[in-house]
Amino acid sequence: MIRLATSALALSLLAAPAFAEPVAYDFDKSHANLSFTYNHLGYSTTDGRFGDWDGTLLIDKDTPANSSVEFTINIDSLDTFWADRDTHLKSPDFFDAAKFPQATFKSTKVEQTGENQLDVTGDLTLRGITKPVTLTVDVLALGDHPMAKKPAAGFAVTTVLKRSDFGMDKFVPYVGDEVTVTFHTETLVSGATN
């Protein structure tokens, strides 16, 4: 009887479907932009971007909770389209880029909140301070890329940060404490060829 039960268990394990592993995707930097905006004295909105960043993305289409992302941003690549302001923002008054040259994000939880929307929670380290942050991710497309001829995914990502949480409280509240971060990107599955 025990032998029959053991044999049945072995057969059922062999017949069980294999669980798919998350798939690695590469960021297509020619179709990506990491930008931010903040309010200036109530008179205007200032825009900026980071031109140098890199990331690791793993996507599990069937079980999004198994997906993950890690991101590194080179602070010195900050560009607000005004050189004197860029120099000030990189100074110890704000990012202190010489002392803290990188910001990092590492996801800790991925939750599907809608048909094409995810909440990605993770640890953001900025200026040597680590805080939990939740990104709202709209999945714009997930399928075969018509030009690259391989699996691709497109995302629009947003979050709002309080810069004072990361030790950057210069001129608050006159210059906005809340900073809206937006990331648009196309990604292509790693290593796939047609």
C-alpha positions as YAML, in Angstrom:
chain: A
units: angstrom
residues:
- id: 1
  name: MET
  ca: [0.00, 0.00, 0.00]
- id: 2
  name: ILE
  ca: [2.81, 2.41, 0.95]
- id: 3
  name: ARG
  ca: [4.64, 1.50, -2.27]
- id: 4
  name: LEU
  ca: [1.53, 2.27, -4.36]
- id: 5
  name: ALA
  ca: [1.03, 5.61, -2.61]
- id: 6
  name: THR
  ca: [4.67, 6.54, -3.15]
- id: 7
  name: SER
  ca: [4.46, 5.62, -6.83]
- id: 8
  name: ALA
  ca: [1.27, 7.67, -7.26]
- id: 9
  name: LEU
  ca: [2.91, 10.70, -5.60]
- id: 10
  name: ALA
  ca: [5.97, 10.41, -7.85]
- id: 11
  name: LEU
  ca: [3.78, 10.21, -10.97]
- id: 12
  name: SER
  ca: [1.71, 13.20, -9.89]
- id: 13
  name: LEU
  ca: [4.86, 15.28, -9.33]
- id: 14
  name: LEU
  ca: [6.18, 14.34, -12.77]
- id: 15
  name: ALA
  ca: [2.85, 15.23, -14.36]
- id: 16
  name: ALA
  ca: [2.54, 18.59, -12.54]
- id: 17
  name: PRO
  ca: [3.18, 21.64, -14.73]
- id: 18
  name: ALA
  ca: [6.54, 23.33, -14.21]
- id: 19
  name: PHE
  ca: [6.39, 26.80, -12.75]
- id: 20
  name: ALA
  ca: [7.78, 29.42, -15.13]
- id: 21
  name: GLU
  ca: [10.72, 31.46, -13.92]
- id: 22
  name: PRO
  ca: [10.60, 35.26, -14.18]
- id: 23
  name: VAL
  ca: [12.11, 36.44, -17.47]
- id: 24
  name: ALA
  ca: [14.85, 39.10, -17.68]
- id: 25
  name: TYR
  ca: [14.13, 42.20, -19.77]
- id: 26
  name: ASP
  ca: [16.57, 44.92, -20.86]
- id: 27
  name: PHE
  ca: [15.69, 48.61, -20.81]
- id: 28
  name: ASP
  ca: [15.69, 50.21, -24.26]
- id: 29
  name: LYS
  ca: [17.34, 53.50, -23.34]
- id: 30
  name: SER
  ca: [16.62, 54.98, -26.76]
- id: 31
  name: HIS
  ca: [12.94, 54.86, -25.79]
- id: 32
  name: ALA
  ca: [13.07, 55.77, -22.12]
- id: 33
  name: ASN
  ca: [13.06, 58.89, -19.97]
- id: 34
  name: LEU
  ca: [13.50, 59.35, -16.22]
- id: 35
  name: SER
  ca: [12.18, 62.78, -15.29]
- id: 36
  name: PHE
  ca: [10.92, 64.82, -12.36]
- id: 37
  name: THR
  ca: [8.97, 68.01, -11.68]
- id: 38
  name: TYR
  ca: [8.52, 70.31, -8.67]
- id: 39
  name: ASN
  ca: [6.74, 73.57, -7.91]
- id: 40
  name: HIS
  ca: [8.81, 76.76, -7.77]
- id: 41
  name: LEU
  ca: [7.36, 79.38, -5.42]
- id: 42
  name: GLY
  ca: [3.86, 78.75, -6.79]
- id: 43
  name: TYR
  ca: [4.80, 80.55, -10.01]
- id: 44
  name: SER
  ca: [6.04, 77.70, -12.19]
- id: 45
  name: THR
  ca: [6.87, 74.03, -12.49]
- id: 46
  name: THR
  ca: [10.52, 73.12, -12.91]
- id: 47
  name: ASP
  ca: [11.38, 70.05, -14.98]
- id: 48
  name: GLY
  ca: [14.45, 67.86, -14.88]
- id: 49
  name: ARG
  ca: [15.75, 64.45, -15.85]
- id: 50
  name: PHE
  ca: [18.50, 61.96, -15.16]
- id: 51
  name: GLY
  ca: [20.35, 60.85, -18.28]
- id: 52
  name: ASP
  ca: [22.51, 58.08, -16.80]
- id: 53
  name: TRP
  ca: [20.81, 55.14, -15.10]
- id: 54
  name: ASP
  ca: [20.62, 51.38, -15.32]
- id: 55
  name: GLY
  ca: [18.38, 48.63, -14.08]
- id: 56
  name: THR
  ca: [17.59, 44.94, -13.82]
- id: 57
  name: LEU
  ca: [14.02, 43.88, -14.58]
- id: 58
  name: LEU
  ca: [12.47, 40.43, -14.12]
- id: 59
  name: ILE
  ca: [8.91, 39.90, -15.34]
- id: 60
  name: ASP
  ca: [6.58, 37.02, -14.49]
- id: 61
  name: LYS
  ca: [3.56, 37.57, -16.75]
- id: 62
  name: ASP
  ca: [1.49, 34.83, -15.10]
- id: 63
  name: THR
  ca: [2.29, 35.77, -11.50]
- id: 64
  name: PRO
  ca: [3.23, 39.48, -11.36]
- id: 65
  name: ALA
  ca: [4.06, 39.18, -7.64]
- id: 66
  name: ASN
  ca: [7.17, 37.23, -8.66]
- id: 67
  name: SER
  ca: [8.44, 40.15, -10.77]
- id: 68
  name: SER
  ca: [11.15, 42.49, -9.50]
- id: 69
  name: VAL
  ca: [13.21, 45.51, -10.43]
- id: 70
  name: GLU
  ca: [16.45, 47.10, -9.26]
- id: 71
  name: PHE
  ca: [17.58, 50.52, -10.39]
- id: 72
  name: THR
  ca: [20.69, 52.70, -10.06]
- id: 73
  name: ILE
  ca: [20.77, 56.41, -10.96]
- id: 74
  name: ASN
  ca: [23.90, 58.49, -11.49]
- id: 75
  name: ILE
  ca: [23.11, 61.75, -9.68]
- id: 76
  name: ASP
  ca: [25.71, 63.71, -11.64]
- id: 77
  name: SER
  ca: [23.62, 63.10, -14.79]
- id: 78
  name: LEU
  ca: [20.90, 65.44, -13.44]
- id: 79
  name: ASP
  ca: [19.80, 68.00, -16.02]
- id: 80
  name: THR
  ca: [17.21, 70.74, -15.46]
- id: 81
  name: PHE
  ca: [18.20, 72.58, -18.65]
- id: 82
  name: TRP
  ca: [19.86, 75.39, -16.66]
- id: 83
  name: ALA
  ca: [23.52, 74.81, -15.76]
- id: 84
  name: ASP
  ca: [23.66, 77.04, -12.66]
- id: 85
  name: ARG
  ca: [20.60, 75.33, -11.17]
- id: 86
  name: ASP
  ca: [22.08, 71.90, -11.93]
- id: 87
  name: THR
  ca: [25.27, 72.86, -10.07]
- id: 88
  name: HIS
  ca: [23.23, 74.01, -7.06]
- id: 89
  name: LEU
  ca: [21.07, 70.87, -7.02]
- id: 90
  name: LYS
  ca: [24.19, 68.68, -7.06]
- id: 91
  name: SER
  ca: [25.68, 70.65, -4.14]
- id: 92
  name: PRO
  ca: [25.40, 69.72, -0.42]
- id: 93
  name: ASP
  ca: [22.27, 71.92, -0.25]
- id: 94
  name: PHE
  ca: [20.41, 69.20, -2.14]
- id: 95
  name: PHE
  ca: [21.71, 65.92, -3.62]
- id: 96
  name: ASP
  ca: [25.34, 66.31, -2.46]
- id: 97
  name: ALA
  ca: [26.42, 64.34, -5.52]
- id: 98
  name: ALA
  ca: [30.11, 64.30, -4.61]
- id: 99
  name: LYS
  ca: [29.36, 62.43, -1.36]
- id: 100
  name: PHE
  ca: [26.35, 60.44, -2.59]
- id: 101
  name: PRO
  ca: [26.93, 59.82, -6.31]
- id: 102
  name: GLN
  ca: [24.15, 57.27, -6.77]
- id: 103
  name: ALA
  ca: [20.52, 56.69, -5.86]
- id: 104
  name: THR
  ca: [19.16, 53.15, -5.84]
- id: 105
  name: PHE
  ca: [15.76, 51.47, -5.82]
- id: 106
  name: LYS
  ca: [15.17, 47.79, -5.05]
- id: 107
  name: SER
  ca: [11.66, 46.37, -5.16]
- id: 108
  name: THR
  ca: [10.33, 44.39, -2.22]
- id: 109
  name: LYS
  ca: [6.73, 43.77, -3.36]
- id: 110
  name: VAL
  ca: [4.80, 43.76, -6.63]
- id: 111
  name: GLU
  ca: [1.01, 43.83, -6.46]
- id: 112
  name: GLN
  ca: [-1.43, 43.81, -9.36]
- id: 113
  name: THR
  ca: [-4.03, 46.50, -8.67]
- id: 114
  name: GLY
  ca: [-5.88, 46.54, -12.01]
- id: 115
  name: GLU
  ca: [-5.99, 44.84, -15.36]
- id: 116
  name: ASN
  ca: [-2.95, 46.77, -16.56]
- id: 117
  name: GLN
  ca: [-1.69, 48.39, -13.37]
- id: 118
  name: LEU
  ca: [0.76, 47.42, -10.65]
- id: 119
  name: ASP
  ca: [1.95, 48.86, -7.36]
- id: 120
  name: VAL
  ca: [5.67, 48.24, -6.97]
- id: 121
  name: THR
  ca: [6.93, 48.89, -3.45]
- id: 122
  name: GLY
  ca: [10.62, 49.03, -2.68]
- id: 123
  name: ASP
  ca: [13.48, 50.68, -0.86]
- id: 124
  name: LEU
  ca: [14.74, 53.97, -2.30]
- id: 125
  name: THR
  ca: [18.16, 55.08, -1.10]
- id: 126
  name: LEU
  ca: [18.92, 58.73, -1.77]
- id: 127
  name: ARG
  ca: [21.58, 60.83, -0.09]
- id: 128
  name: GLY
  ca: [22.42, 57.84, 2.11]
- id: 129
  name: ILE
  ca: [18.85, 57.64, 3.47]
- id: 130
  name: THR
  ca: [16.64, 54.63, 2.72]
- id: 131
  name: LYS
  ca: [12.84, 54.95, 2.71]
- id: 132
  name: PRO
  ca: [10.03, 52.74, 1.38]
- id: 133
  name: VAL
  ca: [8.46, 54.08, -1.82]
- id: 134
  name: THR
  ca: [5.55, 52.80, -3.90]
- id: 135
  name: LEU
  ca: [5.59, 53.21, -7.67]
- id: 136
  name: THR
  ca: [2.37, 53.21, -9.71]
- id: 137
  name: VAL
  ca: [3.09, 51.23, -12.87]
- id: 138
  name: ASP
  ca: [0.83, 51.32, -15.92]
- id: 139
  name: VAL
  ca: [1.58, 48.45, -18.27]
- id: 140
  name: LEU
  ca: [1.16, 50.02, -21.71]
- id: 141
  name: ALA
  ca: [2.00, 46.97, -23.78]
- id: 142
  name: LEU
  ca: [3.16, 43.39, -23.26]
- id: 143
  name: GLY
  ca: [3.75, 41.22, -26.31]
- id: 144
  name: ASP
  ca: [5.90, 40.83, -29.42]
- id: 145
  name: HIS
  ca: [7.60, 44.05, -30.48]
- id: 146
  name: PRO
  ca: [6.63, 44.73, -34.13]
- id: 147
  name: MET
  ca: [10.08, 46.08, -35.07]
- id: 148
  name: ALA
  ca: [12.48, 44.26, -32.74]
- id: 149
  name: LYS
  ca: [10.64, 40.97, -33.39]
- id: 150
  name: LYS
  ca: [10.96, 39.75, -29.83]
- id: 151
  name: PRO
  ca: [8.97, 39.91, -26.56]
- id: 152
  name: ALA
  ca: [8.69, 43.43, -25.20]
- id: 153
  name: ALA
  ca: [6.96, 45.41, -22.49]
- id: 154
  name: GLY
  ca: [6.21, 49.12, -22.15]
- id: 155
  name: PHE
  ca: [5.60, 50.98, -18.90]
- id: 156
  name: ALA
  ca: [4.64, 54.38, -17.53]
- id: 157
  name: VAL
  ca: [5.78, 54.73, -13.91]
- id: 158
  name: THR
  ca: [4.95, 57.52, -11.46]
- id: 159
  name: THR
  ca: [5.48, 58.32, -7.80]
- id: 160
  name: VAL
  ca: [5.55, 61.39, -5.57]
- id: 161
  name: LEU
  ca: [8.41, 61.86, -3.13]
- id: 162
  name: LYS
  ca: [8.96, 64.33, -0.32]
- id: 163
  name: ARG
  ca: [12.52, 65.54, -0.75]
- id: 164
  name: SER
  ca: [12.68, 66.52, 2.92]
- id: 165
  name: ASP
  ca: [12.40, 62.80, 3.75]
- id: 166
  name: PHE
  ca: [15.82, 62.41, 2.19]
- id: 167
  name: GLY
  ca: [17.52, 65.34, 3.91]
- id: 168
  name: MET
  ca: [16.82, 67.90, 1.18]
- id: 169
  name: ASP
  ca: [14.70, 70.52, 2.92]
- id: 170
  name: LYS
  ca: [16.38, 73.65, 1.56]
- id: 171
  name: PHE
  ca: [13.79, 76.40, 0.79]
- id: 172
  name: VAL
  ca: [10.81, 74.25, 1.90]
- id: 173
  name: PRO
  ca: [7.94, 75.17, 1.73]
- id: 174
  name: TYR
  ca: [8.62, 77.94, -0.80]
- id: 175
  name: VAL
  ca: [10.18, 75.57, -3.29]
- id: 176
  name: GLY
  ca: [7.95, 72.50, -3.36]
- id: 177
  name: ASP
  ca: [8.72, 69.63, -1.01]
- id: 178
  name: GLU
  ca: [6.81, 67.17, -3.19]
- id: 179
  name: VAL
  ca: [8.63, 65.96, -6.29]
- id: 180
  name: THR
  ca: [6.78, 64.01, -8.96]
- id: 181
  name: VAL
  ca: [8.95, 61.36, -10.60]
- id: 182
  name: THR
  ca: [7.94, 59.88, -13.97]
- id: 183
  name: PHE
  ca: [9.61, 57.07, -15.87]
- id: 184
  name: HIS
  ca: [8.58, 56.00, -19.37]
- id: 185
  name: THR
  ca: [10.31, 53.00, -20.90]
- id: 186
  name: GLU
  ca: [10.26, 50.23, -23.44]
- id: 187
  name: THR
  ca: [11.92, 46.95, -22.48]
- id: 188
  name: LEU
  ca: [12.96, 43.95, -24.56]
- id: 189
  name: VAL
  ca: [13.49, 40.39, -23.39]
- id: 190
  name: SER
  ca: [17.18, 39.71, -22.75]
- id: 191
  name: GLY
  ca: [19.13, 37.68, -25.24]
- id: 192
  name: ALA
  ca: [16.23, 36.70, -27.47]
- id: 193
  name: THR
  ca: [16.83, 36.54, -31.21]
- id: 194
  name: ASN
  ca: [14.37, 36.05, -34.03]
...
